[in-house]
Amino acid sequence: MVNSSIAIAAGLAGHLEAPREKEPVSNALLDPAAQGQVDEGTLERTAGTKAHCRSAEFAAYETVLSRFPLTPAADPFIRLAQPACASPPPAPQPQETS
């Protein structure tokens, strides 16, 4: 049963990925970055946004883990949380004011 579910999921993922390989979706950050056109401010804002998202992501993982604490449902969320638990996000740096 598990192997057939994995095969079905892999087949579905491949089916969904095929159109993106033929016609990739544009990305407002990655496209200019590939051409070397991303300034430092854009990268700082992206990193800051990611830091803010982490707390919401962890709250979501905790909610799912409290509802489904056993294997196999919990495994992906435990793996997602492990790297972040090993190293806390850096403290925010004060911004310069002019």
Phi, psi and omega in degrees: 000313182296315180298321179291325177295319178296317179296319179295315180297318179295319178296318179295317179299318177297319179297320180286332183280333185304313180298327179290330177290324179288316181227087182300146178278136181290156180226122187297337178262315186289324181298309177295326180297322179296336179259007179072030185247024180256126181275169184297324180298320178297317179294321178295318179294322179296315179296320178296319178296318179298320179297321178292325181290332184302318182295322178292321179298316181295322177298320179294317178299317181297320179297313180294318180295326178291331180276323182232076187279353186253159174295144003268351185297324185282336188307311182298323182287326176295316179297320179296323184279337186301309182299322181290325179290332181287328180222112180293155180295150180294153178292142178297142179268140177296141180273145178287139176246143181257000000 
